[in-house]
Amino acid sequence: MADWRSVKIEDLAAPGKNSLATGPFGSAIGSRFFREEGVPVIRGSNLSLKVGDRLLDDEIVFVDESKADEFSRSVARQGDLVFTCWGTVGQIGLVDSRARFDRYIVSNKQMKLTPDPKHTDSLFLYYALSSPEAVAQVQGVAIGSSVPGFNLTQLRQVVISCPPLYEQKAIAEALGALDDKIVGNERIATVAIELADAHYARAVRELDFGPETFASTATVAGGGTPSTKVEGYWGGEIAWSTPTDVTALTAPYLFETGRTITAKGLENCASQLYPAQSILMTSRATIGAFALPQMPAAVNQGFIVVLPPTEELRWWLFHEMRSRVEEMISLANGSTFLELSRKNFKAMPIRLASDQNIAEFARAVSPLHRRAAQAAAESRTLATLRDTLLPQLMSGKLRVRDAEKIVEDAV
């Protein structure tokens, strides 16, 4: 590490007054200016604390070209980094070759940095500022209590350890190879699930709704939460899922839960221990996010759980449910947040083919789900490896050539 140096972010910015800049002031770029097309706007919802989510620009708002031209200092282009300054402090994004557009405007609650390419690799800087140490440094100086803030002056003073440019590029390439493989796996999973959905759309094209309902075809259950005041209910070996576990998934296969409970906790909550491959569907706030747990799991009260009587019917009901989300939302009620009751869900009529056609459908889609689940599982392993290597590489504790060998073996 003899050639590494501690550098402030302001010393890594490209020459020019707008290399470090905030978004437009206040309401100058408020929602009343948003359009369905034009110049895209990067808001906090387009950034993430999750390493690898460099820019979430699938769901994005736009402003007119004329409005965007008013904010030339707030333009972000390829190679630029974007930071949240109010809200979820520590979020960082990178506009790179994966981005859908070549020009963005950063919103009034974001900041952007244009690094100097002569001294800094943008992808390295993204990883460096995504490391746990850097995020902790940013969050540690945040101002405000109810809504944390992080301003341009503070960003300028953030310090990172920076090796020579050639080593920055090597580190970025090693970590980037893992992220590229993860993105590839996500595409595989997405395409496989879309193909399975298309199979289902064809299978039900000429089917009418009959007398069968979800309740008459499968067991429909729910969940619960053990008392949080009893320490002995928590931290055991039983997976216990909340909707957050499911809404965070990029593919509907659950391998791990954020919290676990003990056998005593399971005994003292309204959830059963559901078998692997049960159909979990979120039923409150976000209605219609799905997961097939890859291990036995209990759930909290934010779920409807469907237990099909056969393997073949599992895939049929899973896709029937996925195809009916908008209808389920229309059946939900609640003042604080929408909730689909089990009663309303159970009563929903469904489409059922003959046993033979259901079996044929299962034979067609089960390999697709198996491949998608394999891709999702591999991505978890790769993400864990990346998150392990990241702080070691950024501290210089792990040599680049050793990391390259580890990555090569993994991908």
QUIJO-V954184 format. One record per backbone hydrogen bond with DSSP energy under -0.5 kcal/mol. CO is the residue of the C=O (numbers start at 1). NH is the residue of the N-H. If there is no record, write none. Layout:
BEGIN
co nh
CO NH
CO NH
END
This chain:
BEGIN
co nh
1 4
5 7
5 162
7 160
8 11
9 12
9 13
12 116
16 19
19 21
19 114
21 112
25 28
26 29
27 30
30 33
31 34
35 62
38 40
39 63
40 105
41 43
41 61
42 107
43 46
44 47
46 56
48 92
49 51
50 53
52 54
54 94
55 57
58 60
61 41
62 35
63 39
64 68
65 69
67 70
68 71
69 72
71 74
72 75
74 106
76 104
77 80
79 115
80 95
81 113
82 93
83 111
84 90
85 150
86 88
87 89
88 91
91 84
92 48
93 82
94 96
95 79
96 99
102 78
103 40
104 76
105 42
106 24
107 110
109 85
109 86
110 23
111 83
112 21
113 81
113 115
114 14
115 117
116 119
116 120
120 122
121 125
122 126
123 127
124 128
125 129
126 130
127 130
127 131
128 131
131 135
132 136
133 137
134 138
135 139
136 140
137 141
138 141
139 142
143 149
148 87
149 143
151 155
152 156
153 157
154 157
154 158
155 158
156 10
158 9
160 7
160 162
162 5
164 167
164 168
165 169
166 170
167 171
168 172
169 173
170 174
171 175
172 176
173 177
174 178
175 179
176 180
177 181
178 182
179 183
180 184
181 185
182 186
183 187
184 188
185 189
186 190
187 191
188 192
189 193
190 194
191 195
192 196
193 197
194 198
195 199
196 200
197 201
198 202
199 203
200 204
202 205
204 207
212 350
213 217
214 218
217 309
218 220
219 221
219 307
221 305
222 272
227 230
229 231
230 233
231 234
233 262
237 239
238 261
239 298
240 259
241 300
242 245
242 246
243 247
244 248
246 249
251 253
252 292
253 255
254 294
259 240
260 235
261 238
262 266
263 267
264 268
266 269
272 274
274 297
275 278
278 280
278 293
279 306
280 291
281 304
282 288
283 340
284 286
285 287
286 284
286 288
289 282
291 280
291 293
292 254
293 277
296 239
297 274
298 241
299 224
300 303
302 283
302 284
304 281
305 221
306 279
306 308
307 219
310 314
311 315
312 316
313 317
314 318
315 319
316 320
317 321
318 322
319 323
321 324
322 325
324 328
325 329
326 330
327 331
328 331
328 332
329 332
333 339
338 285
339 333
339 341
341 345
342 346
343 347
345 348
346 215
348 214
350 210
354 358
355 359
356 360
357 361
358 362
359 363
360 364
361 365
362 366
365 369
366 370
367 371
368 372
369 373
370 374
371 375
372 376
373 377
374 378
375 379
376 380
377 381
378 382
379 383
380 384
381 385
382 386
383 387
384 388
385 389
386 390
387 391
388 392
389 393
390 394
391 395
392 396
392 397
392 398
393 396
399 403
400 404
401 405
402 406
403 407
404 408
405 409
406 410
407 411
END
